[in-house]
Amino acid sequence: MQDWKSYWFLLAGVQGLLLTVGLTARSKKNNSVLVYLAILIGVLSIQLLTDFAVRIHYTNQSGAIPFWLIGSYLLIPPALLNLARHSVNLPLLTYKRSALLFIPAVTEICVESAVSILRSAGRKVPSLQLVDGWFVFTEIVPVIATMAILGWWIIQLKKTSARKNMLTTSAKKNALLLPFTLLAYYSSLSLLWVAEALFGWRFSDLLEQLLAASMLLLGYIAFLRTGLFDRLSLVPLSPVPSAWMYDDEETVKRLLHLMQEQRVYVRSRLSIDDLSAALDLPKRYLSYIITSKLNTTTIAFINTYRVQEVMRKMKDPQVQHKTLVALAMEAGFNSKSTFNQVFKMQTGMTPSEYLKKTS
């Protein structure tokens, strides 16, 4: 029975690593948030492989490769925060801010690796887990941070779902299914984690079984539905109807509400596909609405809101310390050159000229 459990963890861990690699590769093509999901799955996969290594006594062997050192729990909070922000249509943290949040995890990995190297060289170095401060830093801090993020996520999901009244019932269910499923999953893992880390309750076996089963199920679903992770925000997927039986004026109102109230334009890769999915409408029909009713193109329509966002912030004394490029990125532009070109096209002035004129 013990051997069966061991290889069950091995299978689940390897499959989780394959999912991690696949999500990371896909994130470079069309969806940067997937890299954060990849980090979360990667940490859990390393944990499963570590459990396997412990069961077969690999960790006690001389010359063993300490791969478990890269599975820092401190990787979970910043990755989970970005995933949560994206699921409620908030922009991801900038790469610089995200990098700062990952510094504690990198620090743990580097220090643990250094200790492991010293031990391999024959040096007598005490276990860091015996140091109270280190234990709190590597075990307690990530637990508290994760629970705080999950609490914030619950509040934001409730607010976002309340704003989904414009969607049909079926579309609303599709929109909320994946974010709430991810929230429930990580909440369950976190509760077991808290019970063991803070209170000493023994849930190791249950936690390991839950991790293994969910990883295998996740891989099976991803195999059957290759587009499962293409969308992680509250954006419903819907089939395209065979005919356009919609109220054009109502569609325009819904589209403007989506842009003005939910501010989806701050997502740098926002496209007609995202807008049509959010409104539960065919892409061709929505494109027709933007062209014929609003007399513009999709990209020009989106960029108009982004330019207005930057112009508004230029006059806001609270953000005077930020550069024009930073404001542009926050508004949804993905490059300085695109921002300058679009801004001048719409206002007749460069961003710097406009700033001097208004200041």
Phi, psi and omega per residue, in radians:
M1 nan -0.679 -3.137
Q2 -1.125 -0.722 3.120
D3 -1.120 -0.669 3.133
W4 -1.081 -0.762 3.119
K5 -1.118 -0.708 -3.108
S6 -1.038 -0.867 -3.086
Y7 -1.323 -0.365 2.996
W8 -1.118 -0.750 3.090
F9 -1.174 -0.679 3.128
L10 -1.079 -0.823 -3.140
L11 -1.058 -0.804 -3.127
A12 -1.154 -0.704 -3.132
G13 -1.137 -0.769 3.121
V14 -1.119 -0.730 3.121
Q15 -1.107 -0.678 3.089
G16 -1.087 -0.695 3.104
L17 -1.139 -0.667 3.089
L18 -1.104 -0.709 3.067
L19 -1.101 -0.688 3.124
T20 -1.060 -0.804 3.130
V21 -1.114 -0.769 -3.131
G22 -1.096 -0.752 3.134
L23 -1.170 -0.675 3.116
T24 -1.116 -0.755 3.123
A25 -1.111 -0.721 -3.125
R26 -1.230 -0.556 -3.114
S27 -1.109 -0.498 -3.136
K28 -1.269 -0.347 -3.074
K29 -1.593 -0.811 -2.983
N30 -2.557 -0.047 -3.052
N31 -2.749 1.720 -3.044
S32 -1.176 -0.375 -3.113
V33 -1.179 -0.394 -3.111
L34 -1.101 -0.454 3.137
V35 -1.146 -0.552 3.118
Y36 -1.285 -0.643 3.023
L37 -1.133 -0.649 3.107
A38 -1.083 -0.691 3.115
I39 -1.104 -0.777 -3.139
L40 -1.080 -0.826 3.133
I41 -1.155 -0.628 3.129
G42 -1.095 -0.755 3.123
V43 -1.080 -0.782 3.136
L44 -1.137 -0.635 3.126
S45 -1.154 -0.738 3.098
I46 -1.074 -0.662 3.115
Q47 -1.095 -0.735 3.124
L48 -1.146 -0.734 3.122
L49 -1.182 -0.567 3.065
T50 -1.161 -0.723 3.079
D51 -1.049 -0.699 3.090
F52 -1.106 -0.778 -3.123
A53 -1.087 -0.672 3.130
V54 -1.163 -0.725 -3.085
R55 -1.153 -0.558 -3.141
I56 -1.707 0.151 3.089
H57 1.116 0.468 3.114
Y58 -1.207 -0.575 -3.080
T59 -1.154 -0.350 -3.120
N60 -1.641 -0.076 -3.095
Q61 -1.399 2.509 3.092
S62 -1.244 2.400 -3.130
G63 1.474 0.088 3.132
A64 -1.164 2.420 3.101
I65 -1.413 2.037 -3.059
P66 -1.372 1.126 -3.105
F67 -1.108 -0.414 -3.086
W68 -1.140 -0.248 -3.117
L69 -1.190 -0.425 -3.109
I70 -1.464 -0.095 -3.136
G71 -1.573 0.890 -3.095
S72 -1.161 2.320 3.075
Y73 -1.177 -0.336 3.131
L74 -1.235 -0.182 3.055
L75 -1.309 -0.388 -3.019
I76 -1.203 -0.882 -3.063
P77 -0.986 -0.891 -3.115
P78 -1.142 -0.631 3.111
A79 -1.184 -0.731 3.140
L80 -1.156 -0.636 3.137
L81 -1.093 -0.790 3.125
N82 -1.155 -0.677 3.102
L83 -1.108 -0.736 3.138
A84 -1.146 -0.752 3.128
R85 -1.052 -0.764 -3.124
H86 -1.149 -0.622 -3.077
S87 -1.181 -0.362 3.129
V88 -1.944 0.417 3.047
N89 1.114 0.513 2.995
L90 -1.707 2.553 -3.123
P91 -1.134 2.575 3.072
L92 -1.120 2.691 3.028
L93 -1.095 2.600 3.100
T94 -1.077 2.778 -3.108
Y95 -1.071 -0.602 3.133
K96 -1.151 -0.773 3.137
R97 -1.169 -0.707 3.113
S98 -1.096 -0.720 3.136
A99 -1.068 -0.690 3.111
L100 -1.093 -0.675 -3.134
L101 -1.226 -0.403 3.137
F102 -1.544 -0.087 -3.133
I103 -1.024 -0.765 3.106
P104 -1.000 -0.710 3.138
A105 -1.152 -0.757 3.119
V106 -1.096 -0.685 3.111
T107 -1.072 -0.817 3.128
E108 -1.049 -0.817 -3.109
I109 -1.068 -0.747 -3.127
C110 -1.158 -0.770 -3.124
V111 -1.160 -0.801 3.122
E112 -1.080 -0.672 3.131
S113 -1.162 -0.707 3.120
A114 -1.091 -0.753 3.104
V115 -1.086 -0.733 -3.140
S116 -1.110 -0.691 3.114
I117 -1.147 -0.728 3.127
L118 -1.101 -0.704 3.113
R119 -1.143 -0.691 3.119
S120 -1.113 -0.494 3.128
A121 -1.465 0.041 3.088
G122 1.654 0.065 3.123
R123 -1.353 2.521 3.088
K124 -1.580 1.780 -3.116
V125 -2.086 2.182 -3.132
P126 -1.156 2.691 3.122
S127 -1.154 2.322 3.129
L128 -1.170 -0.432 -3.130
Q129 -1.193 -0.255 3.087
L130 -1.463 -0.180 3.109
V131 -1.552 2.070 -3.047
D132 -0.989 -0.784 -3.117
G133 -1.086 -0.701 3.129
W134 -1.182 -0.688 3.109
F135 -1.086 -0.756 3.112
V136 -1.105 -0.748 -3.100
F137 -1.124 -0.740 -3.018
T138 -1.648 -0.328 -3.072
E139 -2.037 -0.766 -3.055
I140 -1.463 -0.787 -3.114
V141 -1.000 -0.849 3.127
P142 -1.100 -0.551 3.096
V143 -1.125 -0.861 -3.117
I144 -1.114 -0.758 -3.138
A145 -1.104 -0.727 -3.135
T146 -1.134 -0.755 3.125
M147 -1.120 -0.658 3.106
A148 -1.124 -0.740 3.125
I149 -1.149 -0.715 3.113
L150 -1.091 -0.690 3.092
G151 -1.104 -0.771 3.099
W152 -1.100 -0.687 -3.126
W153 -1.089 -0.745 3.134
I154 -1.046 -0.782 -3.135
I155 -1.104 -0.770 -3.114
Q156 -1.187 -0.646 3.112
L157 -1.137 -0.662 3.107
K158 -1.130 -0.739 3.122
K159 -1.127 -0.742 -3.103
T160 -1.203 -0.720 3.133
S161 -1.147 -0.525 3.105
A162 -1.206 -0.445 3.123
R163 -1.530 0.062 -3.095
K164 -1.628 0.295 -3.093
N165 -1.087 -0.387 -3.128
M166 -1.265 -0.284 -3.129
L167 -1.507 2.749 3.042
T168 -1.220 2.861 -3.112
T169 -1.044 -0.796 -3.127
S170 -1.146 -0.695 3.119
A171 -1.143 -0.686 3.135
K172 -1.102 -0.725 3.126
K173 -1.100 -0.749 3.122
N174 -1.130 -0.651 -3.110
A175 -1.170 -0.642 -3.042
L176 -1.606 -0.232 -3.000
L177 -1.060 -0.984 -3.051
L178 -1.167 -0.832 3.115
P179 -1.025 -0.758 -3.136
F180 -1.209 -0.582 3.092
T181 -1.129 -0.800 3.104
L182 -1.088 -0.711 3.122
L183 -1.092 -0.802 -3.139
A184 -1.102 -0.697 -3.123
Y185 -1.112 -0.912 -3.106
Y186 -1.232 -0.477 3.059
S187 -1.162 -0.744 3.122
S188 -1.089 -0.799 3.119
L189 -1.093 -0.711 -3.095
S190 -1.169 -0.670 3.118
L191 -1.097 -0.755 3.090
L192 -1.145 -0.676 3.119
W193 -1.096 -0.797 3.121
V194 -1.092 -0.767 -3.109
A195 -1.042 -0.619 -3.116
E196 -1.480 -0.759 -3.059
A197 -1.261 -0.694 -3.050
L198 -1.661 -0.607 -3.027
F199 -1.952 -0.115 3.087
G200 1.321 0.181 3.097
W201 -1.233 2.425 -3.032
R202 -1.586 1.738 3.075
F203 -2.112 0.327 -3.050
S204 -0.978 -0.858 -3.066
D205 -1.133 -0.752 3.123
L206 -1.119 -0.719 3.136
L207 -1.120 -0.742 3.129
E208 -1.123 -0.747 3.135
Q209 -1.134 -0.703 3.115
L210 -1.121 -0.743 3.111
L211 -1.069 -0.827 -3.097
A212 -1.121 -0.824 -3.113
A213 -1.095 -0.765 -3.112
S214 -1.182 -0.615 -3.141
M215 -1.176 -0.737 3.102
L216 -1.152 -0.727 3.125
L217 -1.128 -0.713 3.138
L218 -1.082 -0.739 3.116
G219 -1.149 -0.680 3.131
Y220 -1.132 -0.762 3.129
I221 -1.149 -0.753 -3.141
A222 -1.109 -0.561 3.110
F223 -1.192 -0.691 -3.126
L224 -1.367 -0.581 -3.102
R225 -2.164 1.571 -3.044
T226 -1.145 -0.313 3.132
G227 -1.682 0.251 -3.044
L228 -0.968 -0.748 -3.023
F229 -1.720 0.174 -3.124
D230 -1.148 -0.525 -3.124
R231 -2.308 2.167 3.139
L232 -2.084 -0.070 3.127
S233 -1.562 3.085 -3.130
L234 -1.352 1.131 -3.131
V235 -2.143 1.979 -3.072
P236 -1.316 2.533 3.016
L237 -1.731 2.409 -3.097
S238 -2.566 2.600 3.100
P239 -1.218 2.664 3.132
V240 -1.483 2.138 3.133
P241 -1.153 2.797 -3.112
S242 -1.396 -0.317 -3.130
A243 -2.438 2.723 -3.135
W244 -1.623 1.640 -3.134
M245 -2.014 1.210 -3.082
Y246 -2.291 2.813 3.067
D247 -1.564 1.944 -3.072
D248 -1.038 -0.754 -3.124
E249 -1.137 -0.686 3.108
E250 -1.158 -0.662 3.112
T251 -1.100 -0.736 3.108
V252 -1.072 -0.752 3.124
K253 -1.068 -0.776 -3.141
R254 -1.127 -0.701 3.140
L255 -1.137 -0.784 3.126
L256 -1.143 -0.638 3.088
H257 -1.117 -0.703 3.135
L258 -1.076 -0.696 -3.109
M259 -1.385 -0.740 -3.026
Q260 -1.429 -0.667 -3.077
E261 -1.623 -0.745 -3.109
Q262 -1.616 -0.218 3.035
R263 0.908 0.817 -3.116
V264 -1.208 -0.236 -3.114
Y265 -1.160 -0.258 3.137
V266 -1.277 -0.187 3.064
R267 -1.358 2.094 -2.968
S268 -1.096 -0.487 -3.102
R269 -1.870 0.460 3.140
L270 -1.079 2.328 -3.089
S271 -2.370 3.059 3.092
I272 -1.081 -0.535 3.092
D273 -1.103 -0.745 -3.139
D274 -1.161 -0.739 -3.135
L275 -1.143 -0.776 -3.131
S276 -1.132 -0.648 3.116
A277 -1.201 -0.688 -3.133
A278 -1.146 -0.557 -3.137
L279 -1.648 -0.033 3.137
D280 1.048 0.770 -3.108
L281 -2.274 2.688 3.081
P282 -1.102 2.508 -3.107
K283 -1.082 -0.757 -3.108
R284 -1.131 -0.647 3.130
Y285 -1.180 -0.760 -3.137
L286 -1.142 -0.658 3.083
S287 -1.085 -0.694 3.093
Y288 -1.095 -0.738 3.136
I289 -1.077 -0.810 -3.119
I290 -1.116 -0.697 -3.107
T291 -1.284 -0.832 -3.012
S292 -1.521 -0.620 -3.080
K293 -1.625 -0.572 -3.113
L294 -1.851 -0.076 3.067
N295 0.957 0.815 3.119
T296 -2.696 3.091 3.055
T297 -1.713 2.899 -3.107
T298 -1.076 -0.843 -3.087
I299 -1.158 -0.655 3.098
A300 -1.174 -0.649 3.107
F301 -1.079 -0.802 3.138
I302 -1.160 -0.784 -3.079
N303 -1.172 -0.466 3.082
T304 -1.036 -0.761 3.121
Y305 -1.177 -0.616 -3.140
R306 -1.181 -0.738 3.110
V307 -1.113 -0.749 3.111
Q308 -1.088 -0.625 3.105
E309 -1.121 -0.772 3.131
V310 -1.148 -0.759 3.140
M311 -1.072 -0.678 3.118
R312 -1.141 -0.746 -3.112
K313 -1.239 -0.472 3.094
M314 -1.072 -0.504 -3.120
K315 -1.630 -0.047 -3.091
D316 -1.562 2.012 -3.121
P317 -1.131 -0.315 -3.119
Q318 -1.246 -0.364 -3.097
V319 -2.073 0.419 -3.128
Q320 -1.128 -0.391 -3.114
H321 -1.350 -0.190 -3.086
K322 -1.555 2.595 3.101
T323 -1.371 2.869 3.114
L324 -1.109 -0.644 3.123
V325 -1.123 -0.714 3.121
A326 -1.093 -0.735 3.110
L327 -1.111 -0.683 3.141
A328 -1.124 -0.764 -3.140
M329 -1.126 -0.686 3.117
E330 -1.143 -0.512 -3.127
A331 -1.441 -0.164 3.077
G332 2.074 -0.177 3.089
F333 -1.221 2.546 -3.112
N334 -1.894 0.051 3.063
S335 -2.735 2.690 -3.136
K336 -1.159 -0.719 -3.096
S337 -1.125 -0.752 3.115
T338 -1.102 -0.735 3.141
F339 -1.062 -0.855 -3.120
N340 -1.071 -0.740 -3.114
Q341 -1.135 -0.837 -3.112
V342 -1.166 -0.710 -3.117
F343 -1.085 -0.799 -3.131
K344 -1.183 -0.617 3.136
M345 -1.118 -0.638 -3.061
Q346 -1.567 -0.473 -3.070
T347 -1.965 -0.282 -3.089
G348 1.421 0.043 3.133
M349 -2.355 2.725 3.010
T350 -1.312 2.812 3.109
P351 -0.984 -0.689 -3.132
S352 -1.162 -0.718 3.109
E353 -1.108 -0.733 3.134
Y354 -1.136 -0.684 -3.136
L355 -1.113 -0.743 3.126
K356 -1.141 -0.642 -3.119
K357 -1.189 -0.617 -3.073
T358 -1.572 -0.302 -3.091
S359 -1.500 nan nan
